[in-house]
């Protein structure tokens, strides 16, 4: 059997979210599995994927970009052509909620739904129609639906049922990149990143409402009464005049690891997460994490975060946060053992075990 994987979402220049998830599944697949994979690419990432995944059986370039309407016609036709050309059984795997309507019942379908944020948090008539029709169809016609947390599984079951086909498989952490730096590494990188302050809190995310940057900013201002020398380092800002914010214009994994390693604490007051990779990466680098106590975060971070109720004001939370920040960190070996369960190789193997079984 061959498995055709939709990889058009992969963007190695901004390799996070669904892009990172898809990339790691392919990258960490066993060699014998890669030889039975056919990847779907588009014009933008075909050359990149050709270089990144030399061991796969084939990479097929199509015209439709990720989430374009024409994919609903082109991908079923491509699958039909692959099946006819190879004369083998075909499975189709979409690592996202987008899965074109494949009528051919001989083709087994598998999808991933990371969360239902667009129903739970960004609900609109358009989203409700889309999720009540197409996404419902994708779920009903899939052999298995993979998701990234028990929280997301519960939300999917609430809206769609089908509990027997929803499989929770946690994403992983790149512990070679996100790791606790040695003292000599930190001293060397201080010179590389000399524009960064000696003492700071950290927020990394985006301007979307659910990431809750405004709350992180107000929490920082409350914390600053107790940490007067500390700045806020962030790749997001909405107050150009505040000189206490160090604004990051470029961000790569090496810089991110250094920031996690050096910050007083990583602020993550998100209102909605299907999983939540950044706070896990921060833990892997030895950071203290201040996170919201809602959605999937308590499940993913367990006892290793300082939790806050983001429906209370930052000022109401600050004294408890200060008390917990002043407590000794957990032994790093304990945290390392905990985060070891978030493993990309395990994720990839489990997914392809379901597909090829």
C-alpha positions as CSV (number, residue, x, y, z in Angstrom):
1,X,0.0,0.0,0.0
2,X,1.0,3.6,-0.6
3,X,0.2,6.6,1.5
4,X,-0.2,10.0,-0.2
5,X,0.4,12.8,2.3
6,X,-0.7,16.4,1.6
7,X,2.5,18.4,2.4
8,X,1.5,21.7,0.7
9,X,1.3,23.4,4.2
10,X,5.1,22.9,4.8
11,X,7.0,26.2,4.8
12,X,10.5,25.8,6.1
13,X,11.0,29.5,6.4
14,X,8.2,29.7,8.9
15,X,8.1,26.2,10.1
16,X,5.6,26.2,12.9
17,X,2.1,25.0,13.6
18,X,0.7,22.6,10.9
19,X,3.9,23.1,8.8
20,X,6.2,21.8,11.7
21,X,3.7,19.0,12.5
22,X,3.7,17.8,8.9
23,X,7.4,18.2,8.3
24,X,8.3,16.2,11.5
25,X,5.9,13.4,10.6
26,X,7.7,12.9,7.3
27,X,11.2,13.6,8.6
28,X,10.9,11.0,11.4
29,X,9.1,8.3,9.5
30,X,11.0,5.0,9.4
31,X,13.0,4.4,6.2
32,X,10.7,1.5,5.1
33,X,7.7,3.8,5.5
34,X,9.3,6.6,3.5
35,X,9.7,4.3,0.6
36,X,5.9,3.9,0.5
37,X,5.1,7.7,0.8
38,X,4.0,10.0,-2.0
39,X,4.0,13.6,-1.0
40,X,1.8,16.3,-2.6
41,X,3.6,19.6,-3.0
42,X,2.6,22.8,-4.7
43,X,4.6,25.2,-6.9
44,X,6.0,27.1,-3.9
45,X,7.5,24.2,-1.9
46,X,8.1,21.5,-4.5
47,X,11.8,22.2,-4.8
48,X,12.3,22.5,-1.0
49,X,10.5,19.3,-0.3
50,X,12.5,17.5,-3.1
51,X,15.7,18.4,-1.2
52,X,14.3,17.7,2.3
53,X,12.8,14.3,1.6
54,X,15.0,12.4,-0.8
55,X,14.1,9.0,0.6
56,X,10.3,9.1,-0.1
57,X,9.0,7.3,-3.1
58,X,7.8,10.3,-5.0
59,X,6.8,14.0,-4.7
60,X,3.9,15.1,-6.9
61,X,3.6,18.8,-7.8
62,X,0.1,20.2,-8.2
63,X,-1.2,23.6,-9.1
64,X,-3.6,24.2,-6.1
65,X,-2.1,25.9,-3.1
66,X,-3.0,24.9,0.5
67,X,-6.7,25.6,1.2
68,X,-7.5,26.9,-2.3
69,X,-11.0,25.9,-3.6
70,X,-9.5,24.1,-6.7
71,X,-7.8,21.5,-4.4
72,X,-11.2,19.9,-4.0
73,X,-11.1,18.9,-7.7
74,X,-7.4,18.5,-8.3
75,X,-6.4,16.3,-5.3
76,X,-9.1,13.6,-6.0
77,X,-8.0,13.5,-9.6
78,X,-4.3,13.2,-8.6
79,X,-5.2,10.3,-6.2
80,X,-7.1,8.6,-9.0
81,X,-4.2,9.0,-11.3
82,X,-1.7,7.7,-8.7
83,X,-3.9,4.6,-8.1
84,X,-4.2,3.9,-11.8
85,X,-0.5,4.4,-12.5
86,X,0.9,2.4,-9.5
87,X,-1.8,-0.2,-9.5
88,X,-1.5,-0.3,-5.7
89,X,-3.9,0.4,-2.8
90,X,-3.9,4.1,-1.8
91,X,-4.3,5.8,1.6
92,X,-4.7,9.6,1.7
93,X,-3.5,11.5,4.8
94,X,-4.2,15.1,5.4
95,X,-2.2,16.5,8.5
96,X,-4.8,19.3,8.8
97,X,-8.6,19.8,8.9
98,X,-8.6,20.3,5.1
99,X,-9.4,17.1,3.3
100,X,-11.0,17.3,-0.2
101,X,-14.1,15.2,-0.8
102,X,-12.8,11.9,-2.1
103,X,-15.7,9.9,-3.4
104,X,-13.7,6.8,-4.3
105,X,-14.3,4.5,-1.3
106,X,-11.3,2.3,-2.3
107,X,-9.1,5.2,-1.0
108,X,-8.7,5.1,2.8
109,X,-8.7,8.6,4.3
110,X,-7.0,9.9,7.5
111,X,-7.0,13.5,8.8
112,X,-5.7,15.5,11.7
113,X,-7.8,18.0,13.6
114,X,-5.5,20.0,15.9
115,X,-8.3,21.9,17.6
116,X,-11.8,23.5,17.0
117,X,-10.7,27.0,17.7
118,X,-12.8,28.4,14.8
119,X,-15.9,27.0,16.4
120,X,-15.1,27.5,20.1
121,X,-13.3,30.8,19.9
122,X,-13.6,32.5,16.5
123,X,-17.1,31.4,15.8
124,X,-18.9,33.0,12.9
125,X,-21.6,32.0,10.5
126,X,-19.0,31.1,7.8
127,X,-17.1,29.0,10.3
128,X,-20.2,27.3,11.6
129,X,-21.3,26.4,8.1
130,X,-17.9,25.1,7.1
131,X,-17.5,23.0,10.2
132,X,-21.0,21.6,10.2
133,X,-20.8,20.5,6.6
134,X,-17.3,19.9,5.1
135,X,-15.4,19.1,8.3
136,X,-18.3,16.9,9.4
137,X,-18.0,15.1,6.1
138,X,-14.3,14.7,6.5
139,X,-14.6,13.2,9.9
140,X,-17.5,10.8,9.0
141,X,-15.6,9.5,5.9
142,X,-12.1,9.1,7.6
143,X,-10.9,5.8,8.9
144,X,-9.2,7.7,11.8
145,X,-9.0,11.3,13.0
146,X,-5.8,12.2,14.7
147,X,-5.7,15.0,17.3
148,X,-3.1,16.4,19.6
149,X,-4.6,16.4,23.1
150,X,-7.4,14.9,25.1
151,X,-8.8,18.3,25.4
152,X,-9.2,18.5,21.6
153,X,-10.5,15.0,21.4
154,X,-13.3,16.0,23.9
155,X,-14.2,19.0,21.8
156,X,-14.3,16.9,18.6
157,X,-16.6,14.3,20.2
158,X,-18.8,17.1,21.6
159,X,-19.5,18.4,18.1
160,X,-19.2,15.3,15.9
161,X,-19.4,12.1,18.1
162,X,-17.3,9.3,16.4
163,X,-15.4,8.8,19.7
164,X,-14.0,5.4,18.5
165,X,-12.1,6.9,15.6
166,X,-10.6,9.9,17.4
167,X,-6.9,9.0,18.3
168,X,-4.8,11.3,20.5
169,X,-1.1,11.4,19.6
170,X,1.0,14.1,21.1
171,X,3.3,16.2,19.0
172,X,7.0,16.3,19.9
173,X,9.8,18.7,20.9
174,X,13.1,19.0,19.1
175,X,15.3,18.5,22.1
176,X,18.5,18.9,20.1
177,X,17.4,22.5,19.4
178,X,15.5,23.3,22.5
179,X,17.7,22.3,25.4
180,X,19.3,23.7,28.5
181,X,22.4,25.7,27.4
182,X,25.7,25.3,29.2
183,X,27.1,28.3,31.0
184,X,29.9,28.8,28.4
185,X,27.3,28.7,25.6
186,X,25.3,31.4,27.3
187,X,28.3,33.6,27.7
188,X,29.2,33.2,24.1
189,X,25.7,34.0,22.9
190,X,25.5,37.1,25.1
191,X,28.0,38.6,22.7
192,X,26.0,37.5,19.7
193,X,22.7,38.9,21.1
194,X,24.3,41.9,22.8
195,X,21.1,44.0,22.1
196,X,19.1,41.9,24.6
197,X,18.8,43.0,28.2
198,X,20.4,41.1,31.1
199,X,17.0,40.6,32.9
200,X,13.7,40.2,31.1
201,X,10.4,38.4,30.9
202,X,9.5,36.8,27.6
203,X,6.4,36.6,25.4
204,X,6.5,34.9,22.0
205,X,3.4,34.5,19.9
206,X,1.3,36.6,17.5
207,X,-1.3,39.3,17.5
208,X,-4.3,36.9,17.3
209,X,-6.8,37.5,20.0
210,X,-6.5,34.0,21.6
211,X,-2.8,34.5,22.2
212,X,-3.7,37.2,24.6
213,X,-0.7,39.5,24.3
214,X,-2.5,42.4,25.9
215,X,-2.8,40.3,29.1
216,X,0.8,39.3,29.0
217,X,1.8,43.0,28.7
218,X,-0.4,44.0,31.6
219,X,0.9,41.1,33.7
220,X,4.5,42.2,32.9
221,X,3.6,45.7,34.1
222,X,2.3,44.3,37.4
223,X,5.4,42.2,37.8
224,X,7.7,45.1,37.1
225,X,6.8,46.6,40.5
226,X,8.7,43.6,42.0
227,X,11.3,43.3,39.2
228,X,12.1,47.0,38.4
229,X,15.2,46.2,36.3
230,X,13.4,43.7,34.0
231,X,12.3,44.4,30.4
232,X,9.8,42.6,28.3
233,X,11.2,40.8,25.2
234,X,8.6,40.0,22.6
235,X,8.0,39.5,18.9
236,X,4.6,41.2,19.4
237,X,3.9,44.7,20.6
238,X,1.1,47.2,20.5
239,X,2.7,50.1,22.3
240,X,5.5,51.7,20.3
241,X,6.3,54.2,23.0
242,X,7.0,51.8,25.9
243,X,10.7,51.7,26.3
244,X,10.5,48.7,28.5
245,X,9.6,46.4,25.5
246,X,12.5,45.0,23.5
247,X,11.0,44.3,20.1
248,X,12.2,41.3,18.1
249,X,12.0,41.7,14.4
250,X,13.6,38.4,13.5
251,X,13.3,35.2,15.4
252,X,14.9,31.8,14.7
253,X,15.2,28.6,16.8
254,X,18.7,29.4,18.1
255,X,17.7,32.8,19.3
256,X,14.5,31.4,20.8
257,X,16.5,28.8,22.7
258,X,18.7,31.5,24.1
259,X,15.7,33.6,25.1
260,X,14.0,30.7,26.9
261,X,17.3,29.9,28.7
262,X,17.8,33.5,29.9
263,X,14.3,34.8,30.7
264,X,13.0,35.3,34.2
265,X,9.9,33.5,33.0
266,X,8.0,32.8,29.8
267,X,4.5,34.4,29.8
268,X,1.9,32.3,28.0
269,X,-1.6,33.5,29.0
270,X,-3.3,32.0,25.9
271,X,-7.0,31.7,25.9
272,X,-7.2,28.7,23.6
273,X,-4.7,26.0,22.7
274,X,-5.2,22.6,21.1
275,X,-1.8,21.7,22.3
276,X,0.7,24.5,23.1
277,X,4.2,23.8,21.9
278,X,6.0,27.0,22.9
279,X,5.7,26.5,26.7
280,X,7.0,23.0,26.4
281,X,10.0,24.3,24.4
282,X,10.6,26.8,27.2
283,X,10.5,24.1,29.8
284,X,13.0,22.1,27.7
285,X,15.4,25.1,27.9
286,X,15.0,25.4,31.7
287,X,12.6,28.3,31.8
288,X,9.9,29.0,34.3
289,X,6.5,29.1,32.5
290,X,3.5,31.3,33.5
291,X,0.5,29.8,31.7
292,X,-3.2,30.1,31.6
293,X,-5.1,27.4,33.4
294,X,-7.6,26.8,30.5
295,X,-8.1,24.5,27.5
296,X,-5.2,22.0,26.9
297,X,-2.4,23.7,28.8
298,X,-2.8,22.0,32.2
299,X,-3.0,18.6,30.4
300,X,0.2,19.3,28.4
301,X,2.3,21.1,31.1
302,X,1.0,19.2,34.1
303,X,2.6,20.4,37.4
304,X,5.6,22.1,35.6
305,X,4.0,25.5,35.0
306,X,2.8,28.4,37.2
307,X,-0.9,28.7,36.3
308,X,-3.0,31.8,36.3
309,X,-6.7,32.5,35.9
310,X,-6.7,34.8,32.9
311,X,-10.3,35.8,33.6
312,X,-9.0,37.6,36.7
313,X,-7.0,40.8,36.2
314,X,-3.2,40.6,36.1
315,X,-3.1,42.6,39.4
316,X,-5.2,39.9,41.1
317,X,-2.8,37.2,40.0
318,X,0.5,39.0,40.6
319,X,1.1,38.2,44.3
320,X,0.5,34.5,43.8
321,X,2.8,34.5,40.7
322,X,5.5,36.3,42.6
323,X,5.3,33.7,45.4
324,X,5.7,30.8,43.0
325,X,8.4,32.5,41.0
326,X,10.5,32.8,44.2
327,X,10.2,29.1,44.8
328,X,13.1,26.9,43.6
329,X,12.8,25.4,40.2
330,X,12.0,21.7,39.8
331,X,15.1,19.5,39.2
332,X,15.8,19.8,35.5
333,X,16.2,16.0,35.3
334,X,12.6,15.7,36.4
335,X,11.4,18.1,33.7
336,X,13.6,16.3,31.1
337,X,12.0,13.0,31.9
338,X,8.5,14.6,31.7
339,X,9.0,16.2,28.3
340,X,10.6,13.1,26.8
341,X,7.1,11.7,26.1
342,X,6.6,14.5,23.6
343,X,8.6,12.8,20.8
344,X,8.3,13.4,17.0
345,X,9.6,9.9,16.2
346,X,6.9,8.4,18.4
347,X,4.2,10.6,16.8
348,X,5.3,9.6,13.3
349,X,5.5,5.9,14.1
350,X,2.1,5.8,15.7
351,X,0.4,7.6,12.9
352,X,1.9,5.4,10.2
353,X,1.1,2.3,12.3
354,X,-2.6,3.3,12.1
355,X,-2.4,4.0,8.4
356,X,-0.4,0.9,7.3
357,X,-2.0,-1.6,9.7
